[in-house]
Amino acid sequence: DSGHPCTAADPDSCFTPVSPQHFIDLFKF
């Protein structure tokens, strides 16, 4: 998870800087 802006302290802030496609790919399983 190197360079991943998401932190346990800011779960909501995670979705702004990170590409939504990344989360889509993770949850397509």
C-alpha positions, 0 to 999 in steps of 0.5 A: 500500500505504498503511497496510499493516502488512505489512513485509518484516521481518515477513512472518508478522506481516502476516497478523494485523492484515490482513484475510485476505479481502484476501489471498484477493482478491489470490490468487484470480487 
